[in-house]
């Protein structure tokens, strides 16, 4: 497992939608990048900035936030806590 440092978090992105509300299937080339995910690991924080998110939180983040990594075939995002927009 990945252990983030300082104020970084590891997020497992939500799967992209494959079907619209009206029942149409979306091709892979037209799928939008998800902006929601679950925190799977969080660093200890910084002395002047404690961690506000914890493991298990569902969060919203910017479309181009974070760095994508793949560990054992599972895709994750590593980003700073400040890149998280909201906790759901």
TAHUKA-V610958 format. One record per residue. NEAR is the number of other ideal C-beta (glycine too) atoms within 10 Angstrom. D_LAST is the distance of its C-alpha to the last C-alpha in whole Angstrom. Layout:
# TAHUKA-V610958
NEAR:D_LAST
NEAR:D_LAST
This chain:
# TAHUKA-V610958
8:24
11:23
10:23
18:22
8:23
13:23
21:19
21:19
27:16
23:16
25:14
14:15
17:14
12:13
9:17
12:18
12:19
10:22
9:23
9:22
6:22
5:25
6:26
7:27
9:27
13:26
7:28
7:27
5:28
8:26
12:23
9:20
9:18
15:15
15:12
14:9
24:10
15:10
21:11
18:15
16:17
21:17
17:20
13:21
15:20
11:23
7:26
6:25
12:21
10:19
16:16
12:13
17:11
10:12
11:13
9:11
17:7
14:6
20:6
14:7
20:11
11:14
8:17
8:19
16:17
20:19
9:22
10:22
12:24
8:25
10:26
5:28
5:27
9:23
11:21
21:19
19:18
18:19
21:17
15:18
21:15
9:16
18:15
21:11
12:10
9:6
12:4
8:0
